[in-house]
């Protein structure tokens, strides 16, 4: 568990996800790629993804919403939508911090249960 004076528990994970950047001015044609969710809380997540420079620039200059579709587990919501609030370019990939603004109650409950179970099992 990570507890950097945060309000909600956060856990390290390594889960492959489908990552989509939602760009309204492109007629909502999301940019889709594979990434990894590396940490998770009930209010946000950190995702690592190889991001082409034009998309990296777009995320830096405009508020963008992103969708995460977790793979390989039924314990998490089928999709999570968050606002990209933190972006760090590394050598071969980007770390993108997402904030979940308006998750449905069912999704929040699934996240809480998943995080609590991850903490118990660590």
WONORWO-V41899 format. One record per helix or strand. SS is the DSSP state (H for helix, E for strand). FROM is the first residue (numbers start at 1). LEN is the number of residues. Records with the same first field share a line. If there is no record, write none. Layout:
SS=FROM-LEN, FROM-LEN
This chain:
E=2-1, 10-13, 31-11, 44-6, 65-6, 80-10, 94-6
H=24-3, 53-9, 105-16
